[in-house]
Amino acid sequence: MAWTEERVEVLKKLWAEGHSASQIAKELGGVTRNAVIGKVHRLGLSGRATPSRPVKRPPRLARPKPKLRPDGTVAASKVARPAAEVGLKASEKESLVALPPKPLADGEAASILTLRDSMCKWPIGDPADPRFAFCGRKASGGPYCAEHAKVAFQPPKKRERKKADYDYVRKIAG
């Protein structure tokens, strides 16, 4: 591919408008990004009207894997229930969710700056709200106090049942 006068003019125009070398290469066709960069340097084009910025795309989320029934057909996906719904009565859940943050010695609630390893790290409220805080009670063998650990962690019975289901599927699958 040769750099004709017309192609050089298009290159100069697009470069001045702030297009990236990749975008210019696509527009011109038959030329690579590196060839565009080389030509820009040889022409001495350094300044731009606006800096090139890549388009921000939302992150791709992983698709859930389909679950197989023992007969080999695909089972309908179930909506996962939070661990808070497993093994707790409705009144217990409400009391744990409504548990206010423990005030520190200065009367303020625990913030990210005042949080220590021995304190419960359960977030309370909306992080964008100025009243957002952490529980701040004494952590019991993990990141949470005993009350919030009941909400955060799944009871062993549920885990054992899942393991038994997994073992059953493995057994039939061979």
Contacts in CASP RR format, 6 or more apart in sequence:
PFRMAT RR
TARGET T0000
AUTHOR 0000-0000-0000
METHOD contacts of the structure
MODEL  1
MAWTEERVEVLKKLWAEGHSASQIAKELGGVTRNAVIGKVHRLGLSGRAT
PSRPVKRPPRLARPKPKLRPDGTVAASKVARPAAEVGLKASEKESLVALP
PKPLADGEAASILTLRDSMCKWPIGDPADPRFAFCGRKASGGPYCAEHAK
VAFQPPKKRERKKADYDYVRKIAG
1 30 0 8 1.000
1 31 0 8 1.000
1 35 0 8 1.000
3 11 0 8 1.000
3 39 0 8 1.000
7 28 0 8 1.000
8 39 0 8 1.000
8 43 0 8 1.000
10 27 0 8 1.000
10 28 0 8 1.000
11 24 0 8 1.000
11 28 0 8 1.000
11 36 0 8 1.000
11 39 0 8 1.000
11 40 0 8 1.000
11 43 0 8 1.000
12 43 0 8 1.000
12 45 0 8 1.000
14 23 0 8 1.000
14 24 0 8 1.000
14 27 0 8 1.000
15 24 0 8 1.000
15 40 0 8 1.000
15 45 0 8 1.000
15 48 0 8 1.000
16 45 0 8 1.000
16 48 0 8 1.000
16 49 0 8 1.000
17 49 0 8 1.000
17 50 0 8 1.000
18 48 0 8 1.000
18 49 0 8 1.000
18 50 0 8 1.000
18 51 0 8 1.000
18 52 0 8 1.000
19 27 0 8 1.000
19 52 0 8 1.000
20 52 0 8 1.000
20 54 0 8 1.000
21 33 0 8 1.000
21 34 0 8 1.000
21 36 0 8 1.000
21 37 0 8 1.000
21 40 0 8 1.000
22 33 0 8 1.000
23 52 0 8 1.000
24 36 0 8 1.000
25 31 0 8 1.000
25 32 0 8 1.000
25 33 0 8 1.000
25 35 0 8 1.000
25 36 0 8 1.000
28 36 0 8 1.000
64 77 0 8 1.000
66 74 0 8 1.000
66 75 0 8 1.000
66 77 0 8 1.000
67 74 0 8 1.000
67 75 0 8 1.000
67 77 0 8 1.000
68 74 0 8 1.000
68 75 0 8 1.000
68 169 0 8 1.000
68 173 0 8 1.000
69 75 0 8 1.000
70 168 0 8 1.000
70 169 0 8 1.000
70 172 0 8 1.000
83 151 0 8 1.000
83 152 0 8 1.000
83 153 0 8 1.000
83 154 0 8 1.000
84 93 0 8 1.000
84 96 0 8 1.000
84 97 0 8 1.000
84 151 0 8 1.000
84 152 0 8 1.000
85 93 0 8 1.000
86 154 0 8 1.000
86 155 0 8 1.000
86 158 0 8 1.000
87 155 0 8 1.000
88 96 0 8 1.000
88 150 0 8 1.000
88 151 0 8 1.000
92 150 0 8 1.000
93 151 0 8 1.000
96 147 0 8 1.000
96 148 0 8 1.000
96 150 0 8 1.000
96 151 0 8 1.000
97 151 0 8 1.000
99 124 0 8 1.000
99 135 0 8 1.000
99 147 0 8 1.000
99 148 0 8 1.000
100 124 0 8 1.000
101 109 0 8 1.000
101 110 0 8 1.000
101 124 0 8 1.000
101 133 0 8 1.000
101 134 0 8 1.000
101 135 0 8 1.000
101 136 0 8 1.000
102 109 0 8 1.000
102 110 0 8 1.000
102 135 0 8 1.000
102 136 0 8 1.000
102 137 0 8 1.000
103 109 0 8 1.000
104 110 0 8 1.000
104 114 0 8 1.000
104 136 0 8 1.000
108 114 0 8 1.000
109 124 0 8 1.000
109 131 0 8 1.000
109 133 0 8 1.000
109 134 0 8 1.000
109 136 0 8 1.000
110 119 0 8 1.000
110 133 0 8 1.000
110 134 0 8 1.000
110 135 0 8 1.000
110 136 0 8 1.000
111 132 0 8 1.000
111 133 0 8 1.000
111 134 0 8 1.000
112 134 0 8 1.000
115 121 0 8 1.000
115 134 0 8 1.000
115 136 0 8 1.000
117 139 0 8 1.000
118 138 0 8 1.000
118 139 0 8 1.000
119 134 0 8 1.000
119 135 0 8 1.000
119 136 0 8 1.000
119 137 0 8 1.000
119 138 0 8 1.000
119 139 0 8 1.000
120 134 0 8 1.000
120 135 0 8 1.000
120 136 0 8 1.000
120 137 0 8 1.000
120 138 0 8 1.000
120 139 0 8 1.000
120 143 0 8 1.000
120 144 0 8 1.000
120 145 0 8 1.000
120 148 0 8 1.000
121 134 0 8 1.000
121 135 0 8 1.000
121 136 0 8 1.000
121 139 0 8 1.000
121 143 0 8 1.000
121 144 0 8 1.000
122 134 0 8 1.000
122 135 0 8 1.000
122 136 0 8 1.000
122 144 0 8 1.000
122 145 0 8 1.000
122 148 0 8 1.000
122 152 0 8 1.000
123 132 0 8 1.000
123 133 0 8 1.000
123 134 0 8 1.000
124 132 0 8 1.000
124 133 0 8 1.000
124 134 0 8 1.000
124 135 0 8 1.000
125 131 0 8 1.000
125 132 0 8 1.000
125 133 0 8 1.000
126 132 0 8 1.000
135 144 0 8 1.000
135 145 0 8 1.000
135 148 0 8 1.000
136 145 0 8 1.000
137 145 0 8 1.000
137 147 0 8 1.000
138 145 0 8 1.000
139 145 0 8 1.000
140 146 0 8 1.000
140 149 0 8 1.000
142 149 0 8 1.000
144 152 0 8 1.000
END
